[in-house]
Amino acid sequence: MRHASVLSVCTLLCVAPLFVGCSSPERMEEELVIERRVEVVALEFAEAEDIATLIRDLYGESATLGAPAERFELRIDARTNSLIVRAWPGRLDELLKLIDQLDAPAK
């Protein structure tokens, strides 16, 4: 499969508002290079809607308004009782671990 490459050129002032919360220019550059990943998590025990609500409540506004590396998207596929998670690698790993812990049989 071929992937198209896009090169955007602009000043730091142009992209700075996108990276509020980045600690350094090097961190900002890292945010520009690393792409977000998507994972589909089929739940075995819990309801996707319940897990999504818990995660959204736990992370609050950082999910959509935090620094880029903290942001994530969470969607529900009710048909398959799955969560679709889109995030940068570090946050994605954290979310997948949390989802795995929450998808446990009722005691």
N, C-alpha and C positions, 0 to 999 in steps of 0.2 A: 504494500500500500504506500502510495506517495503522499507526503504531507507538504503543503505549501508553506513557504516561509514569508513572514511579514516583518519588515523593518520599519519601525517608527522612530523618527528623529524629532526631539523637542528638548527644551531646556529643563533643568531641574525644577524651575518654578512651575512648569507645565504639569509635571507628574507629582510634585510634592504633596498636593492635597489628597492624592490617592493613598499616600503612605503615612498619614498622621499616626504617630505612635511608633514608627520605626526608630530604633535607637541610633543608627549611624548610616552614612551613605553606603557603606558596604552592605549593611542589612537591607537597605532599599534596593540595591542592585540584586541581591539574592532573591528578594521578593519578585523582581521582574523576570528572573530567569526560571525559577521553579514553577511548574504548572500545577494547578489543582488537579486532583484525581477524583474519580467517581467510583464508589463501591455500592453494590446492591447487597443488602443483608436480609436474608430470609429468616424470619423469626420462627422459632419452634414452639415456645411456650407463651410468650407475651403478645399482646395486641400491638400492632405497629402504631396505632393512634396514641395509645397510652405511653409508649416509650418516647415517641416524638414529643409529646406534651411535657414529659419529665425533663427531657434534654433541653427543650426550649426554655423551660422555667429555670433550669439550673444555670444555663449560660446567659440568659437575658439578652441585653442589647449587644454584648460582645460578638454574638453570632452574626450580626449584620452591620454593626457600627464600629466594631473594634479595629485594631490594626489588621492589615490584610492577612497576616499569617494566623490570626485568631478567628477570622470569619469562616462561616460554613453555611451550606444550604442543606436542608433536610426535607425530603419529600416522602410521602407515603404511597405505596401501591397496595390498596386494600384488597385487590383481587388475589394477590399472592402473599398477603400479610408480610410485606417487605418494607424496609427503609432504604431510600436512595440517598446517599450521603456524598456531598461534593465539598472537598476542602483541600488545603495544602497538606503535604505529607505528615508533618508533625501533629497537626490538629486531627487529621483523619485517623491516625493510629490511636490517638487518645479517645476519639469518639467510638471507634470500633471496639476497643477494649471495654469501654463503658457499656455499650450495647450488649456485648457478650455477657457481662456481669448481670445486667438487668433482665436478660432473656433466660430466666431460670424458672424451674417448676415451682408452683405455689407450695408453700409448706403448711 
